[in-house]
Amino acid sequence: MALGYSDRSLVTRRRIKVALSYVTGAGAAFLSVIAQDTHGTALLSLATSAGVLAGVSALSGYSGVHRPRTERRTSHLKIPSRSEPFVGRDEELQSVAAKLRLQEENSGALRVCVIHGMGGVGKTELAAHFAKSRWDETAALVWWLKASTYELLTSQLLELAAFLDVPGHESKSVVLNRLWSRLREEPDWLLVYDDVQDRSLGPLRSEREDLRPFLLPTDVSGSVVITTQVINVLEKYDIAAERVGLRQLGPEDGLALLQARIRARDDGADDAEDTRVLDELGSALGWLPLSLVQAGSYIDAEGVPARDYLRKLRERPSIGADADATIGLAIARVVDQEPRAEDLLRLCAFLAPEGIPRQLLRDPRFRPLVPPSLGMLLAEEHGFSKVTRLLSDRWLLSVSRSRQGDAGHYSMHLQIQRSVKEGMDDRARAMWSQTIVRIVEAAFAEGAGASSGQAADEIGRERLMPHVQAIRRDIEEDGAWAVDPRGDTAAREALARLMHQAGDYQEHRGVYQRDVLSYYAHEAWIRANGIGGDRERIESLLDVARQKYRLADLEAAEKECGSLKAECEAVLSSCPPGAERSGLLRLHAECLLLRADVLRERVKFAEAEQSVVEAMGLFQEGGLEWRGLDRARTEMRLGQIHRNAGHLSRALGHYDTAGALIPPEDGEEPAEHALFRAELVFCKGILEQDRGNLEAAEAHLRSALSRFPPNPDSDNFETAQVEKFLADVVRRRGETTRALARNTRSPLARLRLSRSAARQLHEADRLLSQAVDQHRKRREAENHKYAACLNKRGSLRLAQGRPKEAEQDLLEAEAIYVTAYKADHPYRAKTLARLGEVLLAAGPAGRKVTLATGDECDAKKVLDMAEHIFVSRLGPCHPVLVAVYERLARCTADEAAAAALRRRAAQVREATRSAEG
């Protein structure tokens, strides 16, 4: 059995992403110089040029097309299968229906009703009963979602998307957006979000740094019922909802539930204990429905008198309005009857409470990883079915059926999991925690858990992610064994592998980068405590540094890279020649290249170049195989550094060298070569844009765009990256054409040019709209790239005569840059330069806006801020200053001051031309 990481395609995709990271960068944009014509004056202005690709969905993953938005009706009911009687709650059922109906009459938008109450009070049963009655009434889509954690709810929503034939995509965010669009086509649908916990729907609006998507379709017309113990769960999200509170049953209904549960399997024979004893039992249990059902199940299955059960109950350490006492009695009796059931309970207690795949428990590949006694049970079809049926009868385990009627998944109530864990000593808890780690790691490596005919690796891992998250939480709360050098080395190694694989998978699916970082950080934490060798430890630390870079946490990333560099040097100083040394040398080189990316983003261009040169020296020193593609990417890296520094001729030289290292091939070339060639064309297009050669820039960018799947049908993020830059170039060419029209005397020529300018601006709007849509879907992972789109859209809106919208876009972008970077970063200065232009054009003179830093500024102050940042970070002769000085000249009524500013702009322009030779 292969227990290692076996998904070669995912590994390949991740390697390509790593290779691309130096192009995409942590930031949304790089500083560029662009020739444009504004108010008849040729200006060099500020623009952005991010890397070409943030992933590889252009070459791998899923693809699909959107269906036309016509109404359709999907008649399907998915609710938990329950065998217990439903008693009472008529008033609450009517209240849920009335509150949803009232919202529909008032707004017609999303209707939400929250059923809240303590654990075990019957929220799930009430919601299931309402859902069934709703389906009987409408025959529409009614779907149950387990929502106790963000990861589990995400997985459940992706399953709903698959059921509705929503086209797949590598990015979970894209699939969720497609699902919301698909729900717009469905009439009368109802989604039940069961067991919502604090923040399991996503981040609060106040948590601006947490950009994961919110998991309620708030802008879609439909109905949602939420069950939760958190009474104000939606108030924290500023979402209006009606509420229905549940308390314990009254004595009359509680007694009816007890009697019905005891008789449920007695063919109607009236042999229950007398009413007085049952009333006494119900009172002792606080009339809590979960406790009543478990008590009734015990009495019914064992055939014991209710007074005997009550006596046993009173012998327990605690009894009251919670289910601990009845759970303890049920577990004790089950273990007496079938000792092997205890092992199965303990195994499931360390998984997520919902969605435990039957295949995970029964797969013969994983049996060697569990204790022998449990392994024998899992291997016996009859014995396993007998034990799970026994646990289900005692309400210790729930069974969810597949569409074929088979047992598909199991669930264990959170209170039951807690009781099982509390019943173990420290040694037993560590042993079962380690067992689950081994099983889930092996299953994750195999992509287990998928249905036939589906993408096994993706669906299998997606269904396992809630259990990986449960393992991570358990390790954080009670995982001393994970870093104990005396502990189980094999289990600790499996845990390190699992954390790494989960990080890889989440990164591949475009998940919020801080979640990815958390998995890599856990791996590094484990490996720092003696698991694996130097190479594995350094690789894990490199993954952590890379994620911090992608999160734009540049100061921390630079510190991580510096520590890594020192550690690599220390390890290499005592490492003899051989394969291990060669591997360490390559890791050291990768560390230096990542450090160069970080330094470039921090505007430390000389240090960045030196870091790349050091890396090249390591490759040569180690005699490593240095493929043409590796060398070509390094040359492209140097080109990026020089372009950002304003050394455009030197940048072009490195791009040309990079292209020469990967010459065109006859026939079909490797996919990674085609990908690199697309990147190179893209980078050259941005470079021509920097030099003011807009016609050449447009030709390069259109060529790059033709190499990727078209949007919007493909929802391709890489296509969107190219579209946003092409849109900016087309917009500038449109402005130039419009300026020519204004200065043309011939009416016919003026009309022709005006129409041409209108077409160019229309095309820029179309391209940028698609790009903004794609970046918005991915903003939880790459918010800074979304900011770059807002910058470009701000300039486009100004060109379209919509200055208010332009101002809003630019202020939003400025806030993102202040959060992601710092207030003195050139990316923010770029936005300020564009905002200054908007304030100048829109008027009135002296009008002020409030920036993310709290400063109230008019056009002059905004441009003064931009000039200060550029000079202090990029130097007094960087070409981006040309546009700033020319705009500042328009801010003053003092002609002498304006002339001095225009001379300064001319001096910077001349210095740039001299540097270009």
URJOQUI-V154597 format. One record per backbone hydrogen bond with DSSP energy under -0.5 kcal/mol. NH is the residue of the N-H (numbers start at 1). CO is the residue of the C=O. Records with the same first field share a line. If there is no record, write none. Layout:
# URJOQUI-V154597
NH: CO + CO
This chain:
# URJOQUI-V154597
3: 1
6: 4 + 445
8: 6
11: 7
12: 8
13: 9
14: 10
15: 11
16: 12
17: 13
18: 14
19: 15
20: 16
21: 17 + 18
23: 20
24: 20
25: 21
32: 47
34: 32 + 45
35: 689
36: 43
38: 36 + 41
41: 38
43: 36
45: 34 + 43
47: 32
49: 30
51: 24
59: 56
60: 56
70: 68
72: 185
75: 73
76: 74 + 140
78: 76 + 142
82: 80
87: 85
93: 89
94: 90
95: 91
96: 92
97: 93
98: 94
99: 95
100: 96
101: 97
102: 98
103: 99
104: 100
105: 101
106: 102
107: 103
108: 103
110: 218
111: 222
113: 224
114: 242
115: 113 + 226
116: 114 + 244
117: 228
121: 118
126: 122
127: 123
128: 124
129: 125
130: 126
131: 127
132: 128
133: 129
134: 130
135: 131
136: 132
137: 133
138: 134
139: 135
142: 76 + 140
143: 190
144: 78
145: 192
147: 145 + 194
153: 149
154: 150
155: 151
156: 152
157: 153
158: 154
159: 155
160: 156
161: 157
162: 158
163: 159
164: 160
165: 162
166: 161
172: 509
175: 171
176: 172
177: 173
178: 174
179: 175
180: 176
181: 177
182: 178
183: 179
184: 180
185: 182
186: 183
187: 72
190: 141
191: 223
192: 143
193: 191 + 225
194: 145 + 192
196: 193 + 227
197: 147
200: 197
202: 199
207: 204
208: 206
210: 207
211: 209
215: 201
218: 216
220: 217
222: 220
223: 189
224: 111
225: 191
226: 113
227: 193
228: 115
229: 196
230: 196
231: 229
233: 230
236: 232
237: 234
238: 235
239: 234
242: 112
244: 114
246: 116
249: 287
254: 250
255: 251
256: 252
257: 253
258: 254
259: 255
260: 256
261: 257
262: 258
263: 259
264: 260
266: 263
268: 263
269: 266
271: 269
277: 274
278: 274
279: 275
280: 276
281: 277
282: 278
283: 279
284: 280
285: 281
286: 283
287: 282
288: 285
289: 287
290: 120
292: 288
293: 289
294: 290
295: 291
296: 292
297: 293
298: 294
299: 295
300: 296
301: 297
302: 298
303: 299
304: 299
309: 305
310: 306
311: 307
312: 308
313: 309
314: 310
315: 311 + 312
316: 313
322: 320
327: 323
328: 324
329: 325
330: 326
331: 327
332: 328
333: 329
334: 330
335: 331
336: 332
337: 333
338: 334
341: 338
342: 339
343: 339
344: 340
345: 341
346: 342
347: 343
348: 344
349: 345
350: 346 + 347
351: 348
356: 410
357: 355
358: 408
361: 357
362: 358
363: 359
366: 363
367: 364
369: 366
370: 367
375: 371
376: 372
377: 373
378: 374
379: 375
380: 376 + 377
381: 379
384: 380
385: 381
386: 382
387: 383
388: 384
389: 385
390: 386
391: 387
392: 388
393: 389
394: 390
395: 392
396: 391
397: 391
398: 411
400: 409
401: 399
402: 406
405: 402
408: 400 + 406
409: 400
410: 356
411: 398
412: 353
416: 413
417: 413
418: 414
419: 415
420: 416
421: 417
422: 418
423: 419
424: 421
429: 425
430: 426
431: 427
432: 428
433: 429
434: 430
435: 431
436: 432
437: 433
438: 434
439: 435
440: 436
441: 437
442: 438
443: 439
444: 440
445: 441
446: 442
447: 443
448: 443
454: 451
456: 454
459: 455
460: 456
461: 457
462: 458
463: 459
464: 460
465: 461
466: 462
467: 464
468: 464
469: 465
470: 466
471: 467
472: 468
473: 469
474: 470
475: 471
476: 472
477: 473
478: 474
479: 475
482: 479
483: 480
484: 481
485: 483
487: 484
489: 487
492: 488
493: 489
494: 490
495: 491
496: 492
497: 493
498: 494
499: 495
500: 496
501: 497
502: 498
503: 499
504: 500
505: 501
506: 502
507: 503
508: 504
509: 505
510: 507
511: 506
513: 780
515: 512
516: 512
517: 513
518: 514
519: 515
520: 516
521: 517
522: 518
523: 519
524: 520
525: 521
526: 522
527: 523
528: 524
529: 526
530: 527
531: 526
532: 530
537: 533
538: 534
539: 535
540: 536
541: 537
542: 538
543: 539
544: 540
545: 541
546: 542
547: 543
548: 544
549: 545
550: 546
551: 547
552: 549
553: 548
554: 552
557: 553
558: 554
559: 555
560: 556
561: 557
562: 558
563: 559
564: 560
565: 561
566: 562
567: 563
568: 564
569: 565
570: 566
571: 567
572: 568
573: 569
574: 571
575: 572
576: 574
582: 578
583: 579
584: 580
585: 581
586: 582
587: 583
588: 584
589: 585
590: 586
591: 587
592: 588
593: 589
594: 590
595: 591
596: 592
597: 593
598: 594
599: 595
600: 596
601: 597
602: 598
603: 600
604: 599
605: 603
608: 604
609: 605
610: 606
611: 607
612: 608
613: 609
614: 610
615: 611
616: 612
617: 613
618: 614
619: 615
620: 616
621: 617
622: 618
623: 619 + 620
624: 619
626: 624
627: 625
631: 627
632: 628
633: 629
634: 630
635: 631
636: 632
637: 633
638: 634
639: 635
640: 636
641: 637
642: 638
643: 639
644: 640
645: 641
646: 642 + 643
647: 642
648: 646
651: 647
652: 648
653: 649
654: 650
655: 651
656: 652
657: 653
658: 654
659: 655
660: 656
661: 657
662: 658 + 659
673: 670
674: 670
675: 671
676: 672
677: 673
678: 674
679: 675
680: 676
681: 677
682: 678
683: 679
684: 680
685: 681
686: 682
687: 683
688: 684
689: 685
690: 686
691: 687
692: 33 + 689
693: 688
694: 692
697: 693
698: 694
699: 695
700: 696
701: 697
702: 698
703: 699
704: 700
705: 701
706: 702
707: 704
708: 705
714: 710
715: 712
717: 715
720: 716
721: 717
722: 718
723: 719
724: 720
725: 721
726: 722
727: 723
728: 724
729: 725
730: 726
731: 727
732: 728
733: 729
734: 730
735: 731
736: 732
737: 733
738: 734
739: 735
740: 736
741: 737
742: 738
743: 739
744: 741
750: 746
751: 747
752: 748
753: 749
754: 750
755: 751
756: 752
757: 753
758: 754
759: 755
760: 756
761: 757
762: 758
763: 759
764: 760
765: 761
766: 762
767: 763
768: 764
769: 765
770: 766
771: 767
772: 768
773: 769
774: 770
775: 771
776: 772
777: 773
778: 774
779: 776
781: 778
782: 778
785: 782
786: 782
787: 783
788: 784
789: 785
790: 786
791: 787
792: 788
793: 789
794: 790
795: 791
796: 792
797: 793
798: 794
799: 795
800: 796
801: 798
802: 797
806: 802
807: 803
808: 804
809: 805
810: 806
811: 807
812: 808
813: 809
814: 810
815: 811
816: 812
817: 813
818: 814
819: 815
820: 816
821: 817
825: 822
828: 825
829: 825
830: 826
831: 827
832: 828
833: 829
834: 830
835: 831
836: 832
837: 833
838: 834
839: 835
840: 836
841: 837
842: 838
843: 839
847: 844
849: 857
851: 849 + 855
854: 851
857: 849 + 855
862: 858
863: 859
864: 860
865: 861
866: 862
867: 863
868: 864
869: 865
870: 866
871: 867
872: 868
873: 869
874: 870
875: 870 + 871
878: 875
881: 878
882: 879
883: 44
884: 880
885: 881
886: 882
887: 883
888: 884
889: 885
890: 886 + 887
891: 888
892: 888 + 889
895: 893
898: 894
899: 895
900: 896
901: 897
902: 898
903: 899
904: 900
905: 901
906: 902
907: 903
908: 904
909: 905
910: 906
911: 907
912: 908
913: 909
914: 910
915: 911
916: 912
917: 913 + 914
